[in-house]
């Protein structure tokens, strides 16, 4: 479930086909995202999942899988 929602956020921010996004996809190398794009994706994640992601953790996200893991851990900490 987290992956599907995340994929939509990424697709909207980067204007890419959601089908191109897999768990192994990297934001910068595969999708051509820059630091501003990553920031917008993190903002979208926070809004979509009603969580807060610390900047120091967001800086280290390089793949979609890492983002999903961060979302899952943030959700479980919020409960």
C-alpha positions in Angstrom: 0.0 0.0 0.0 2.8 2.5 0.9 4.5 1.7 -2.4 1.5 2.5 -4.5 0.8 5.8 -2.8 4.5 6.7 -2.9 4.7 5.8 -6.6 1.8 8.3 -7.3 3.6 11.0 -5.4 6.8 10.5 -7.3 5.0 10.3 -10.6 3.2 13.6 -10.0 6.3 15.5 -8.8 8.6 14.2 -11.5 6.0 13.9 -14.3 7.0 10.3 -15.0 4.9 7.2 -15.8 4.2 5.4 -12.5 4.9 2.1 -14.3 8.6 3.2 -14.6 8.9 3.3 -10.8 9.9 0.1 -9.0 11.3 -0.6 -5.5 14.8 -0.6 -7.0 14.4 2.8 -8.8 16.9 5.5 -7.7 15.6 9.0 -7.5 18.7 10.8 -9.0 20.2 8.2 -11.4 17.0 6.5 -12.8 14.5 9.4 -12.5 16.8 12.4 -12.9 15.6 14.0 -9.7 17.6 16.9 -8.1 17.6 18.0 -4.5 14.5 20.2 -5.0 12.6 17.3 -6.5 13.5 15.1 -3.6 12.3 17.9 -1.2 9.0 18.0 -3.1 8.7 14.3 -2.9 9.3 14.3 0.8 6.7 17.0 1.3 4.2 14.9 -0.7 5.0 11.9 1.4 4.4 13.8 4.6 1.1 15.1 3.3 -0.1 11.8 1.8 0.8 9.7 4.9 0.3 12.3 7.6 3.8 11.8 9.0 6.9 14.0 9.5 10.2 13.0 8.1 13.3 14.6 9.7 15.5 16.4 7.2 18.5 14.4 8.2 16.7 11.2 7.3 15.3 12.6 4.1 18.8 13.6 2.9 19.9 9.9 2.8 17.0 8.5 0.7 18.3 7.4 -2.6 15.9 4.6 -3.7 12.2 4.1 -3.7 12.7 1.1 -1.3 14.5 3.3 1.2 11.6 5.8 1.0 9.1 3.0 1.6 11.1 1.7 4.7 11.2 5.3 6.0 7.5 5.7 5.6 6.8 2.4 7.3 9.0 3.2 10.3 7.5 6.7 10.6 4.0 5.3 10.6 4.8 2.7 13.2 6.5 5.4 15.4 3.4 7.6 15.1 1.1 4.9 16.3 
